[in-house]
Amino acid sequence: MKGKKPVLTVDEMVKFALFGSMMFVFKTVEGLPNVHPLAMFITVFTVVYRAKALWIILIFDFMVGLLWAGFGVWWYPYLYIWPLLWAVVMLLPKNMSIRKSVAVYTAVCTLHGLLYGTLYSPYQAIVFGYNFEQTLAWIATGFPYDLIHAASNFAMSFLCVPLITLLRKVEQNGLRD
């Protein structure tokens, strides 16, 4: 076992726990339904930490299940909806121009918010035994909330590039001036 690198360093464990907790707090204090910076944070953390950002998402998911109403039927889609956003961001080119980054991150975050109910629906259909028409009705009923989610993600996505720049700078130089 000598010389084998750990999956995460102690520094990463602390940072990722802090980031996952921060996401949980922002989700917990959302003032309006679906108005929160989760897609923005997942995008930022994925661009900076790449594959390891999945740990942050899993910490957030676990905290939601543990500290909210428990690991109920509403919670399980979190295990694929947020990692799906992570996977999409992982597929994006790494060295986009700032202008292109803003456009792409905004599009990805906005689309994720718009499709949130649709992404949730396969699980709903399986758990509650919905047929295709019932699933479409469920999606349509939640669509106004998806529009709010998309608008919120659109607005918050403009913070992606400045936060990515700041986090990369902190990662390179520490917290010095």
Backbone as a printed PyTorch tensor [residue, N CA C, xyz], in Angstrom:
tensor([[[  0.8100,  -1.2030,   0.0000],
         [  0.0000,   0.0000,   0.0000],
         [  0.8510,   1.2640,   0.0000]],

        [[  2.1450,   1.1120,   0.1860],
         [  3.0170,   2.2790,   0.2230],
         [  3.0170,   2.9980,  -1.1150]],

        [[  2.9830,   4.3190,  -1.0590],
         [  3.0520,   5.1200,  -2.2630],
         [  1.7300,   5.2830,  -2.9940]],

        [[  0.6910,   4.6430,  -2.5320],
         [ -0.6070,   4.7510,  -3.1890],
         [ -1.2960,   6.0370,  -2.7440]],

        [[ -1.7270,   6.8440,  -3.7230],
         [ -2.3990,   8.1020,  -3.4070],
         [ -3.8220,   7.8460,  -2.9260]],

        [[ -4.2490,   8.5960,  -1.9130],
         [ -5.6400,   8.4450,  -1.4620],
         [ -6.6030,   8.9870,  -2.5110]],

        [[ -7.8420,   8.5190,  -2.4540],
         [ -8.8620,   9.0070,  -3.3820],
         [ -9.0320,  10.5130,  -3.2150]],

        [[ -9.1000,  10.9460,  -1.9640],
         [ -9.1910,  12.3700,  -1.6360],
         [ -8.1460,  12.6880,  -0.5740]],

        [[ -7.5460,  13.8510,  -0.6780],
         [ -6.6470,  14.3080,   0.3700],
         [ -7.4890,  14.8530,   1.5250]],

        [[ -6.8740,  15.0430,   2.6610],
         [ -7.5830,  15.6080,   3.8040],
         [ -8.0880,  17.0030,   3.4530]],

        [[ -7.2690,  17.7670,   2.7620],
         [ -7.6540,  19.1100,   2.3230],
         [ -8.9150,  19.0590,   1.4560]],

        [[ -8.9520,  18.1170,   0.5110],
         [-10.1310,  17.9690,  -0.3550],
         [-11.3490,  17.5260,   0.4400]],

        [[-11.1560,  16.6060,   1.3850],
         [-12.2890,  16.1570,   2.2020],
         [-12.9200,  17.3250,   2.9440]],

        [[-12.0870,  18.1810,   3.5020],
         [-12.6000,  19.3320,   4.2480],
         [-13.3080,  20.3030,   3.3040]],

        [[-12.6580,  20.6290,   2.1890],
         [-13.2700,  21.5590,   1.2220],
         [-14.5790,  21.0080,   0.6760]],

        [[-14.5780,  19.7500,   0.2970],
         [-15.7680,  19.1720,  -0.3150],
         [-16.9080,  19.0690,   0.6920]],

        [[-16.5900,  18.7620,   1.9440],
         [-17.6300,  18.7510,   2.9780],
         [-18.1920,  20.1560,   3.1690]],

        [[-17.3220,  21.1530,   3.1480],
         [-17.7680,  22.5420,   3.2680],
         [-18.6530,  22.9260,   2.0840]],

        [[-18.2410,  22.5760,   0.8780],
         [-19.0180,  22.9280,  -0.3140],
         [-20.3690,  22.2000,  -0.3350]],

        [[-20.3660,  20.9160,   0.0110],
         [-21.6290,  20.1690,   0.0680],
         [-22.5690,  20.7560,   1.1150]],

        [[-22.0110,  21.1480,   2.2590],
         [-22.8050,  21.7830,   3.3140],
         [-23.3310,  23.1340,   2.8660]],

        [[-22.5020,  23.8820,   2.1600],
         [-22.9170,  25.1870,   1.6420],
         [-24.0890,  25.0230,   0.6710]],

        [[-24.0160,  24.0260,  -0.1970],
         [-25.1200,  23.7710,  -1.1120],
         [-26.3870,  23.4210,  -0.3390]],

        [[-26.2480,  22.6050,   0.7050],
         [-27.3920,  22.2290,   1.5300],
         [-28.0240,  23.4700,   2.1630]],

        [[-27.2050,  24.3590,   2.6940],
         [-27.7270,  25.5770,   3.3280],
         [-28.4710,  26.4230,   2.3080]],

        [[-27.8880,  26.6260,   1.1340],
         [-28.5600,  27.4360,   0.1050],
         [-29.8740,  26.8000,  -0.3420]],

        [[-29.9130,  25.4890,  -0.4370],
         [-31.1550,  24.8030,  -0.8010],
         [-32.1890,  24.9250,   0.3180]],

        [[-31.7290,  24.8660,   1.5480],
         [-32.6200,  24.9230,   2.7040],
         [-33.2620,  26.2980,   2.8620]],

        [[-32.5250,  27.3510,   2.5490],
         [-33.0420,  28.7080,   2.7730],
         [-33.6570,  29.3300,   1.5190]],

        [[-33.9130,  28.5220,   0.5010],
         [-34.5110,  29.0920,  -0.7100],
         [-35.8330,  29.7670,  -0.3450]],

        [[-35.9960,  30.9990,  -0.7980],
         [-37.1930,  31.7560,  -0.4580],
         [-38.3910,  31.3880,  -1.3060]],

        [[-38.1410,  31.0660,  -2.5340],
         [-39.1900,  30.6730,  -3.4790],
         [-38.8880,  29.2630,  -3.9710]],

        [[-39.9160,  28.5010,  -4.3230],
         [-39.6560,  27.1500,  -4.8270],
         [-38.7440,  27.1740,  -6.0530]],

        [[-37.7310,  26.3710,  -6.0310],
         [-36.8060,  26.1800,  -7.1550],
         [-35.9190,  27.3880,  -7.4360]],

        [[-35.7820,  28.2790,  -6.5040],
         [-34.8680,  29.4160,  -6.6540],
         [-33.7020,  29.1750,  -5.7030]],

        [[-32.6310,  28.6290,  -6.2590],
         [-31.4430,  28.3030,  -5.4840],
         [-30.2550,  28.1890,  -6.4400]],

        [[-29.0370,  28.2840,  -5.9170],
         [-27.8470,  28.2740,  -6.7850],
         [-27.2210,  26.9050,  -7.0100]],

        [[-27.9670,  25.8300,  -6.8570],
         [-27.3580,  24.5030,  -6.9310],
         [-26.7340,  24.1990,  -8.2960]],

        [[-27.4370,  24.4810,  -9.3770],
         [-26.8840,  24.1980, -10.7070],
         [-25.6190,  25.0120, -10.9430]],

        [[-25.6310,  26.2590, -10.4850],
         [-24.4450,  27.1090, -10.6320],
         [-23.2740,  26.5160,  -9.8540]],

        [[-23.5210,  26.1170,  -8.5960],
         [-22.4450,  25.5430,  -7.7920],
         [-21.9270,  24.2470,  -8.3990]],

        [[-22.8200,  23.3790,  -8.8570],
         [-22.3820,  22.1140,  -9.4570],
         [-21.5420,  22.3800, -10.6960]],

        [[-21.9420,  23.3410, -11.4920],
         [-21.1630,  23.7050, -12.6800],
         [-19.7750,  24.2060, -12.2780]],

        [[-19.7240,  25.1210, -11.3350],
         [-18.4410,  25.6890, -10.8870],
         [-17.5370,  24.5960, -10.3230]],

        [[-18.0610,  23.7910,  -9.4130],
         [-17.2400,  22.7580,  -8.7820],
         [-16.7770,  21.7100,  -9.7900]],

        [[-17.6140,  21.4080, -10.7640],
         [-17.2340,  20.4170, -11.7740],
         [-16.1410,  20.9580, -12.6870]],

        [[-16.2490,  22.2040, -13.0830],
         [-15.2150,  22.7990, -13.9410],
         [-13.8740,  22.8370, -13.2010]],

        [[-13.9000,  23.1810, -11.9190],
         [-12.6530,  23.3200, -11.1600],
         [-12.1110,  21.9740, -10.6880]],

        [[-12.9580,  21.1250, -10.1400],
         [-12.4950,  19.8790,  -9.5210],
         [-12.7240,  18.6380, -10.3730]],

        [[-13.3570,  18.8200, -11.5210],
         [-13.6240,  17.7380, -12.4680],
         [-14.3290,  16.5480, -11.8080]],

        [[-13.8010,  15.3470, -11.9630],
         [-14.4870,  14.1410, -11.4860],
         [-14.7070,  14.1610,  -9.9710]],

        [[-13.7910,  14.7590,  -9.2380],
         [-13.9080,  14.7900,  -7.7790],
         [-15.0970,  15.6180,  -7.2990]],

        [[-15.6390,  16.4740,  -8.1490],
         [-16.8050,  17.2750,  -7.7600],
         [-18.0150,  16.3960,  -7.4550]],

        [[-18.0040,  15.1910,  -7.9600],
         [-19.1080,  14.2740,  -7.6620],
         [-19.2110,  14.0200,  -6.1570]],

        [[-18.1040,  14.0590,  -5.4540],
         [-18.1260,  13.9050,  -3.9910],
         [-18.9560,  15.0110,  -3.3400]],

        [[-18.8220,  16.2280,  -3.8460],
         [-19.5690,  17.3600,  -3.2960],
         [-21.0660,  17.1130,  -3.4640]],

        [[-21.4580,  16.6500,  -4.6380],
         [-22.8660,  16.3770,  -4.9210],
         [-23.3880,  15.2660,  -4.0030]],

        [[-22.6030,  14.2270,  -3.8230],
         [-23.0290,  13.1170,  -2.9660],
         [-23.1490,  13.5630,  -1.5050]],

        [[-22.2550,  14.4210,  -1.0450],
         [-22.3570,  14.9630,   0.3170],
         [-23.6410,  15.7700,   0.4440]],

        [[-23.9120,  16.6240,  -0.5410],
         [-25.1470,  17.4090,  -0.5350],
         [-26.3690,  16.4940,  -0.5150]],

        [[-26.3930,  15.5120,  -1.4090],
         [-27.5340,  14.5800,  -1.4710],
         [-27.7490,  13.8720,  -0.1370]],

        [[-26.6620,  13.4070,   0.4650],
         [-26.7620,  12.6980,   1.7370],
         [-27.2930,  13.6240,   2.8330]],

        [[-26.8080,  14.8540,   2.8680],
         [-27.2770,  15.8020,   3.8820],
         [-28.7620,  16.1010,   3.7110]],

        [[-29.2110,  16.2340,   2.4780],
         [-30.6360,  16.4890,   2.2300],
         [-31.4720,  15.3400,   2.7810]],

        [[-31.0770,  14.1260,   2.4700],
         [-31.8300,  12.9740,   2.9610],
         [-31.7610,  12.8270,   4.4700]],

        [[-30.6030,  13.0670,   5.0270],
         [-30.4060,  12.8820,   6.4590],
         [-31.0760,  13.9700,   7.2920]],

        [[-31.0060,  15.2120,   6.8380],
         [-31.4350,  16.3380,   7.6750],
         [-32.7980,  16.9140,   7.3200]],

        [[-33.3680,  16.5220,   6.1930],
         [-34.7160,  16.9600,   5.8770],
         [-35.6910,  15.8930,   6.3340]],

        [[-36.6400,  15.5930,   5.5300],
         [-37.7030,  14.6610,   5.9150],
         [-37.2960,  13.1980,   5.7800]],

        [[-36.0210,  12.9290,   5.6990],
         [-35.5570,  11.5520,   5.5920],
         [-35.3840,  11.1210,   4.1460]],

        [[-34.9560,   9.9130,   3.9810],
         [-34.6770,   9.3730,   2.6610],
         [-35.9650,   8.8260,   2.0530]],

        [[-36.9330,   9.7130,   1.8530],
         [-38.2390,   9.3240,   1.3250],
         [-38.2280,   9.2140,  -0.1800]],

        [[-39.3900,   8.8910,  -0.7310],
         [-39.4910,   8.6800,  -2.1790],
         [-39.1300,   9.9350,  -2.9770]],

        [[-39.2990,  11.1010,  -2.4090],
         [-38.9610,  12.3430,  -3.1010],
         [-37.4600,  12.5130,  -3.2670]],

        [[-36.6640,  11.8320,  -2.4190],
         [-35.2150,  12.0560,  -2.3520],
         [-34.4320,  11.2910,  -3.4230]],

        [[-34.8560,  10.1110,  -3.7840],
         [-34.0670,   9.2400,  -4.6620],
         [-33.7050,   9.8600,  -6.0200]],

        [[-34.5730,  10.6450,  -6.6520],
         [-34.1530,  11.2610,  -7.9180],
         [-32.9530,  12.2030,  -7.7890]],

        [[-32.7030,  12.7170,  -6.5840],
         [-31.5080,  13.5450,  -6.3770],
         [-30.2490,  12.7600,  -6.7250]],

        [[-30.2980,  11.4400,  -6.5770],
         [-29.1300,  10.6110,  -6.8360],
         [-28.7820,  10.5170,  -8.3240]],

        [[-29.7040,  10.9160,  -9.1930],
         [-29.3600,  10.9410, -10.6220],
         [-29.5420,  12.3160, -11.2530]],

        [[-30.4100,  13.1510, -10.7250],
         [-30.6550,  14.4500, -11.3560],
         [-29.4330,  15.3640, -11.2400]],

        [[-28.8690,  15.4800, -10.0360],
         [-27.6940,  16.3550,  -9.8720],
         [-26.4470,  15.7500, -10.4960]],

        [[-26.1810,  14.4400, -10.3520],
         [-25.0380,  13.8670, -11.0670],
         [-25.1630,  13.9540, -12.5970]],

        [[-26.3820,  13.9850, -13.1040],
         [-26.5510,  14.1580, -14.5480],
         [-26.0200,  15.5240, -14.9930]],

        [[-26.3100,  16.5600, -14.2200],
         [-25.7530,  17.8850, -14.5290],
         [-24.2340,  17.8330, -14.4730]],

        [[-23.6920,  17.1980, -13.4560],
         [-22.2410,  17.0200, -13.3410],
         [-21.6830,  16.3440, -14.6070]],

        [[-22.3390,  15.2860, -15.0710],
         [-21.8660,  14.5420, -16.2450],
         [-21.8890,  15.4120, -17.4980]],

        [[-22.9280,  16.2060, -17.6470],
         [-23.0080,  17.1060, -18.8110],
         [-21.8610,  18.1130, -18.7710]],

        [[-21.6080,  18.6950, -17.6100],
         [-20.5170,  19.6660, -17.4870],
         [-19.1690,  18.9900, -17.7300]],

        [[-19.0250,  17.7480, -17.2780],
         [-17.7760,  17.0090, -17.5270],
         [-17.5150,  16.8350, -19.0230]],

        [[-18.5710,  16.7710, -19.8280],
         [-18.4190,  16.5720, -21.2760],
         [-18.0870,  17.8640, -22.0270]],

        [[-18.2220,  18.9950, -21.3630],
         [-17.9510,  20.2720, -22.0240],
         [-16.4550,  20.4510, -22.2570]],

        [[-16.0940,  21.2040, -23.2940],
         [-14.6630,  21.4760, -23.5200],
         [-14.0610,  22.1980, -22.3170]],

        [[-12.8000,  21.8940, -22.0140],
         [-12.1580,  22.4540, -20.8310],
         [-11.6740,  23.8890, -21.0360]],

        [[-11.2630,  24.2420, -22.2190],
         [-10.6340,  25.5410, -22.4400],
         [-11.4540,  26.4180, -23.3800]],

        [[-12.6530,  26.7630, -22.9550],
         [-13.4880,  27.6610, -23.7510],
         [-13.1010,  29.1070, -23.4420]],

        [[-13.3550,  29.9740, -24.3960],
         [-13.1540,  31.4020, -24.1380],
         [-14.1560,  31.8470, -23.0800]],

        [[-13.8960,  32.9950, -22.4810],
         [-14.7990,  33.5000, -21.4440],
         [-16.1910,  33.7110, -22.0200]],

        [[-16.2730,  34.3130, -23.1770],
         [-17.5830,  34.5740, -23.8060],
         [-18.3250,  33.2590, -24.0640]],

        [[-17.6190,  32.2940, -24.6020],
         [-18.2520,  31.0030, -24.8930],
         [-18.6280,  30.2900, -23.5910]],

        [[-17.7720,  30.3740, -22.5660],
         [-18.0680,  29.7560, -21.2720],
         [-19.3540,  30.3060, -20.6760]],

        [[-19.5010,  31.6200, -20.7050],
         [-20.7090,  32.2440, -20.1620],
         [-21.9370,  31.7070, -20.8900]],

        [[-21.8730,  31.6680, -22.2190],
         [-23.0180,  31.2020, -23.0070],
         [-23.3250,  29.7250, -22.7340]],

        [[-22.2940,  28.9020, -22.7030],
         [-22.4940,  27.4570, -22.5350],
         [-22.9750,  27.1390, -21.1210]],

        [[-22.3410,  27.7140, -20.1010],
         [-22.7650,  27.4330, -18.7220],
         [-24.1810,  27.9460, -18.4680]],

        [[-24.5040,  29.0890, -19.0490],
         [-25.8600,  29.6230, -18.9110],
         [-26.8690,  28.6890, -19.5730]],

        [[-26.5500,  28.2150, -20.7640],
         [-27.4580,  27.3070, -21.4680],
         [-27.6450,  26.0000, -20.6880]],

        [[-26.5530,  25.4340, -20.1910],
         [-26.6320,  24.1570, -19.4700],
         [-27.4380,  24.3130, -18.1810]],

        [[-27.1430,  25.3490, -17.4030],
         [-27.8700,  25.5590, -16.1360],
         [-29.3550,  25.8320, -16.3910]],

        [[-29.6430,  26.6660, -17.3760],
         [-31.0300,  27.0020, -17.6810],
         [-31.7960,  25.7680, -18.1580]],

        [[-31.1930,  25.0070, -19.0480],
         [-31.8350,  23.7960, -19.5590],
         [-32.0580,  22.7720, -18.4430]],

        [[-31.1220,  22.6470, -17.5410],
         [-31.2920,  21.7170, -16.4210],
         [-32.4920,  22.1230, -15.5650]],

        [[-32.6320,  23.4110, -15.3100],
         [-33.7930,  23.8860, -14.5440],
         [-35.0950,  23.6440, -15.2800]],

        [[-35.0830,  23.8870, -16.5810],
         [-36.2860,  23.7010, -17.3820],
         [-36.7090,  22.2320, -17.4470]],

        [[-35.7370,  21.3500, -17.4710],
         [-36.0260,  19.9170, -17.6040],
         [-36.1160,  19.1860, -16.2680]],

        [[-36.0190,  19.9050, -15.1620],
         [-35.9610,  19.2580, -13.8520],
         [-37.1530,  18.3160, -13.6250]],

        [[-38.3560,  18.7900, -13.8580],
         [-39.5370,  17.9510, -13.6640],
         [-39.5670,  16.7670, -14.6150]],

        [[-39.1210,  16.9870, -15.8310],
         [-39.0690,  15.9020, -16.8090],
         [-38.0450,  14.8510, -16.3800]],

        [[-36.9200,  15.3030, -15.8420],
         [-35.9020,  14.3670, -15.3550],
         [-36.3940,  13.5920, -14.1370]],

        [[-37.2170,  14.2210, -13.3450],
         [-37.7830,  13.5990, -12.1410],
         [-38.8780,  12.5810, -12.4910]],

        [[-39.5220,  12.7860, -13.6320],
         [-40.7260,  12.0270, -13.9710],
         [-40.5420,  10.5190, -14.1600]],

        [[-39.4450,  10.0160, -14.7090],
         [-39.3520,   8.5500, -14.8200],
         [-39.4370,   7.8580, -13.4600]],

        [[-38.8010,   8.4460, -12.4660],
         [-38.8640,   7.8790, -11.1180],
         [-40.2920,   7.9300, -10.5890]],

        [[-40.9570,   9.0710, -10.7730],
         [-42.3470,   9.2170, -10.3310],
         [-43.2280,   8.1570, -10.9990]],

        [[-43.0210,   7.9740, -12.2850],
         [-43.8350,   7.0090, -13.0230],
         [-43.6420,   5.5960, -12.4870]],

        [[-42.4080,   5.2390, -12.1910],
         [-42.1290,   3.8940, -11.6800],
         [-42.7010,   3.7170, -10.2770]],

        [[-42.4200,   4.6640,  -9.3950],
         [-42.8260,   4.5350,  -7.9870],
         [-44.3420,   4.5780,  -7.8270]],

        [[-45.0010,   5.4610,  -8.5650],
         [-46.4440,   5.6210,  -8.3970],
         [-47.2600,   4.9090,  -9.4700]],

        [[-46.5930,   4.1930, -10.3540],
         [-47.2940,   3.4090, -11.3560],
         [-48.0010,   4.2390, -12.4150]],

        [[-47.4410,   5.3870, -12.7340],
         [-48.0670,   6.2450, -13.7480],
         [-47.9120,   5.6310, -15.1350]],

        [[-48.9560,   5.7630, -15.9430],
         [-48.8150,   5.4150, -17.3490],
         [-48.2530,   6.6510, -18.0730]],

        [[-48.0970,   6.5510, -19.3790],
         [-47.4810,   7.6440, -20.1420],
         [-48.2860,   8.9380, -20.0280]],

        [[-49.6000,   8.8410, -20.1490],
         [-50.4540,  10.0420, -20.0740],
         [-50.3800,  10.6820, -18.6900]],

        [[-50.3760,   9.8760, -17.6470],
         [-50.2720,  10.3990, -16.2780],
         [-48.9080,  11.0490, -16.0490]],

        [[-47.8900,  10.4650, -16.6290],
         [-46.5470,  11.0400, -16.4980],
         [-46.4920,  12.3960, -17.1890]],

        [[-47.0720,  12.4760, -18.3870],
         [-47.1050,  13.7670, -19.0940],
         [-47.9120,  14.8050, -18.3080]],

        [[-49.0040,  14.3710, -17.6950],
         [-49.8110,  15.2830, -16.8780],
         [-49.0070,  15.7640, -15.6740]],

        [[-48.2420,  14.8660, -15.0720],
         [-47.4070,  15.2350, -13.9290],
         [-46.3670,  16.2710, -14.3490]],

        [[-45.7370,  16.0630, -15.5150],
         [-44.7500,  17.0170, -16.0350],
         [-45.4170,  18.3660, -16.3020]],

        [[-46.5790,  18.3450, -16.9400],
         [-47.2870,  19.5910, -17.2790],
         [-47.6950,  20.3570, -16.0220]],

        [[-48.1400,  19.6390, -15.0070],
         [-48.5420,  20.2930, -13.7590],
         [-47.3680,  21.0120, -13.1040]],

        [[-46.1940,  20.4310, -13.1800],
         [-45.0110,  21.0350, -12.5660],
         [-44.2630,  22.0120, -13.4470]],

        [[-44.6880,  22.1530, -14.7090],
         [-43.9460,  22.9890, -15.6510],
         [-43.8080,  24.4470, -15.2060]],

        [[-44.8130,  25.0710, -14.6070],
         [-44.5980,  26.4430, -14.1160],
         [-43.4290,  26.5350, -13.1250]],

        [[-43.2600,  25.5240, -12.3010],
         [-42.1290,  25.5100, -11.3680],
         [-40.8100,  25.3040, -12.1120]],

        [[-40.8580,  24.5290, -13.1880],
         [-39.6610,  24.3500, -14.0080],
         [-39.2660,  25.6630, -14.6870]],

        [[-40.2520,  26.4530, -15.0730],
         [-39.9470,  27.7730, -15.6530],
         [-39.2680,  28.6750, -14.6270]],

        [[-39.7610,  28.6370, -13.3910],
         [-39.1210,  29.4080, -12.3190],
         [-37.7000,  28.8990, -12.1010]],

        [[-37.5500,  27.5880, -12.0810],
         [-36.2440,  26.9600, -11.9010],
         [-35.2940,  27.4040, -13.0160]],

        [[-35.7730,  27.3760, -14.2530],
         [-34.9510,  27.7730, -15.3960],
         [-34.5560,  29.2450, -15.3000]],

        [[-35.5090,  30.1180, -14.9580],
         [-35.2050,  31.5500, -14.8300],
         [-34.1910,  31.8000, -13.7230]],

        [[-34.3660,  31.1120, -12.6050],
         [-33.4220,  31.2350, -11.4840],
         [-32.0370,  30.7480, -11.8940]],

        [[-31.9680,  29.5860, -12.5330],
         [-30.6820,  29.0520, -12.9890],
         [-30.0390,  29.9720, -14.0190]],

        [[-30.8520,  30.5430, -14.8900],
         [-30.3420,  31.4880, -15.8890],
         [-29.6450,  32.6570, -15.1960]],

        [[-30.3310,  33.2680, -14.2490],
         [-29.7750,  34.4290, -13.5600],
         [-28.4980,  34.0720, -12.7960]],

        [[-28.5460,  32.9660, -12.0740],
         [-27.3940,  32.6020, -11.2460],
         [-26.2150,  32.0720, -12.0510]],

        [[-26.4760,  31.5880, -13.2440],
         [-25.3900,  31.0260, -14.0540],
         [-24.3660,  32.0770, -14.4740]],

        [[-24.7500,  33.3410, -14.4330],
         [-23.7970,  34.3860, -14.7930],
         [-22.6910,  34.5360, -13.7420]],

        [[-22.8440,  33.8710, -12.6100],
         [-21.7960,  33.8580, -11.5870],
         [-20.7750,  32.7430, -11.8180]],

        [[-21.0700,  31.8290, -12.7420],
         [-20.1810,  30.6820, -12.9570],
         [-18.7570,  31.1060, -13.2940]],

        [[-18.5790,  31.9040, -14.3200],
         [-17.2250,  32.2510, -14.7620],
         [-16.4590,  33.0380, -13.6900]],

        [[-17.0630,  34.0550, -13.0620],
         [-16.3020,  34.7270, -11.9950],
         [-15.9420,  33.7990, -10.8280]],

        [[-16.8480,  32.9030, -10.4550],
         [-16.5520,  31.9820,  -9.3480],
         [-15.5250,  30.9260,  -9.7420]],

        [[-15.5770,  30.4610, -10.9800],
         [-14.5620,  29.5190, -11.4720],
         [-13.1950,  30.1860, -11.4380]],

        [[-13.1210,  31.4120, -11.9130],
         [-11.8590,  32.1560, -11.9210],
         [-11.3260,  32.3330, -10.5010]],

        [[-12.2030,  32.7310,  -9.5810],
         [-11.8030,  32.9290,  -8.1890],
         [-11.3540,  31.6200,  -7.5490]],

        [[-12.1140,  30.5650,  -7.7310],
         [-11.7790,  29.2770,  -7.1110],
         [-10.4810,  28.7110,  -7.6810]],

        [[-10.2570,  28.8660,  -8.9670],
         [ -8.9830,  28.4160,  -9.5570],
         [ -7.8150,  29.2010,  -8.9840]],

        [[ -8.0040,  30.4860,  -8.8110],
         [ -6.9500,  31.3340,  -8.2450],
         [ -6.6480,  30.9060,  -6.8100]],

        [[ -7.6780,  30.6470,  -6.0300],
         [ -7.4910,  30.1850,  -4.6460],
         [ -6.7980,  28.8260,  -4.6370]],

        [[ -7.1730,  27.9440,  -5.5450],
         [ -6.5540,  26.6240,  -5.6100],
         [ -5.0610,  26.7170,  -5.9740]],

        [[ -4.7300,  27.6810,  -6.8240],
         [ -3.3350,  27.8280,  -7.2510],
         [ -2.4750,  28.5480,  -6.2030]],

        [[ -3.0230,  29.5900,  -5.6030],
         [ -2.2360,  30.4650,  -4.7440],
         [ -2.6010,  30.3970,  -3.2730]],

        [[ -3.6100,  29.6520,  -2.9260],
         [ -4.0850,  29.6720,  -1.5440],
         [ -4.8780,  30.9490,  -1.2980]],

        [[ -5.0200,  31.2970,  -0.0580],
         [ -5.8200,  32.4830,   0.2900],
         [ -4.9670,  33.7270,   0.4930]],

        [[ -3.7620,  33.7310,  -0.0550],
         [ -2.9080,  34.9190,   0.0420],
         [ -3.4570,  36.0310,  -0.8290]],

        [[ -2.9530,  37.2350,  -0.6340],
         [ -3.4090,  38.4010,  -1.4180],
         [ -3.2810,  38.1250,  -2.8430]]])
